[in-house]
Amino acid sequence: IVKLYIEGAQPLFFNTVYIPEDLVSGLTRSAAASSSPSALLKTCCSHTPEKTKQKITRIYADEYTSSLMHVPLQSPLLKYKVSVFGGSGRMLLFFEAVMRYERLTFVKEALFNES
């Protein structure tokens, strides 16, 4: 699942979500498009995240990212990677978001709090 988040005319970030196929057999395109990663796990997959592993790194915009985010080539950006695990220790979801530095707080709220 790939989503681009825009505020006004400015792309803020895009994220890519990976969920094991057996956990989302009933996932609809509409639910995927309108739900945050954590909401997908709770509503569509009946799983509650128990633990996360997070990593933030600095990257530089390549041609694809530059075009998508409307920034010059080699502009510094943040890559936020998160692995989400259930109570059994099984990985339920992995996602990565590429964002502008100045929007980190907004991005974290959007990824974890939208319904």
Phi, psi and omega per residue, in radians:
I1 nan 2.160 3.113
V2 -2.098 2.285 3.125
K3 -2.280 2.486 3.034
L4 -1.967 2.197 3.137
Y5 -1.796 2.243 -3.068
I6 -2.202 2.432 3.025
E7 -2.100 2.029 -3.010
G8 1.140 -2.136 3.093
A9 -1.855 0.091 -3.045
Q10 -1.793 2.102 3.016
P11 -1.138 2.259 -3.132
L12 -1.666 -0.784 3.123
F13 -2.917 2.845 2.959
F14 -2.298 2.586 3.112
N15 -2.279 2.675 3.079
T16 -2.144 2.204 -3.099
V17 -1.991 2.322 3.089
Y18 -2.078 2.181 3.119
I19 -2.262 2.339 3.102
P20 -0.969 2.355 -3.050
E21 -0.967 -0.667 -3.099
D22 -1.187 -0.284 3.122
L23 -1.507 -0.303 -3.018
V24 -2.192 0.611 -3.093
S25 -1.022 -0.520 -3.135
G26 -1.739 0.199 -3.088
L27 -1.228 2.237 3.091
T28 -1.687 2.775 3.106
R29 -1.046 -0.680 3.141
S30 -1.102 -0.799 3.134
A31 -1.137 -0.710 3.128
A32 -1.103 -0.683 -3.092
A33 -1.295 -0.466 -3.005
S34 -1.896 0.004 -3.060
S35 -2.002 2.595 3.017
S36 -1.287 2.851 3.088
P37 -0.968 -0.769 -3.122
S38 -1.210 -0.600 3.098
A39 -1.172 -0.635 3.083
L40 -1.026 -0.777 -3.123
L41 -1.116 -0.697 -3.083
K42 -1.329 -0.793 -3.012
T43 -1.555 -0.745 -3.068
C44 -1.565 -0.535 -3.000
C45 -1.937 -0.099 -3.128
S46 0.988 0.655 3.098
H47 -2.161 2.493 3.067
T48 -1.916 2.194 3.100
P49 -1.082 2.344 3.136
E50 -1.890 -0.543 -3.043
K51 -2.644 2.544 3.059
T52 -2.251 2.682 3.004
K53 -2.156 2.133 -3.027
Q54 -2.146 2.589 3.097
K55 -2.578 2.318 3.086
I56 -2.077 2.249 3.113
T57 -2.320 2.772 3.068
R58 -1.609 2.353 3.054
I59 -2.241 3.002 3.107
Y60 -2.143 2.382 -3.034
A61 -1.051 2.154 2.986
D62 -1.557 -3.028 -3.083
E63 -1.066 -0.780 -3.126
Y64 -1.102 -0.889 -3.103
T65 -1.140 -0.705 3.109
S66 -1.028 -0.783 3.136
S67 -1.149 -0.788 -3.096
L68 -1.190 -0.727 -3.064
M69 -1.609 -0.066 -3.128
H70 1.009 0.858 3.083
V71 -2.226 2.727 3.094
P72 -1.121 2.686 3.035
L73 -0.924 2.514 3.117
Q74 1.187 0.210 3.049
S75 -1.157 2.437 3.114
P76 -1.266 2.389 3.111
L77 -2.399 2.945 3.057
L78 -1.864 2.465 2.980
K79 -2.011 2.124 -3.094
Y80 -1.934 1.972 -3.129
K81 -1.914 2.367 -3.141
V82 -2.391 2.260 2.975
S83 -1.871 2.293 -3.109
V84 -2.012 2.267 -3.092
F85 -2.065 2.571 3.062
G86 -1.559 -3.112 -3.095
G87 -1.049 -0.506 -3.138
S88 -1.444 -0.046 -3.094
G89 1.557 -0.023 3.120
R90 -1.264 2.378 3.054
M91 -1.241 2.157 -3.118
L92 -1.678 -0.493 -3.009
L93 -2.858 2.564 2.992
F94 -2.311 2.335 3.016
F95 -2.483 2.736 3.047
E96 -2.366 2.456 3.116
A97 -2.161 2.403 3.040
V98 -1.925 2.213 -2.992
M99 -2.506 2.896 3.010
R100 -1.350 2.497 3.141
Y101 -0.906 -0.828 -2.989
E102 -1.197 -0.142 -3.077
R103 -1.963 0.321 -3.065
L104 -0.997 -0.820 -3.119
T105 -1.084 -0.784 3.128
F106 -1.046 -0.770 -3.093
V107 -1.097 -0.805 -3.139
K108 -1.056 -0.697 3.116
E109 -1.135 -0.744 -3.118
A110 -1.140 -0.682 -3.094
L111 -1.257 -0.602 -3.026
F112 -1.833 -0.275 -3.010
N113 -2.037 -0.156 -3.125
E114 -1.310 2.675 -3.127
S115 -1.842 nan nan
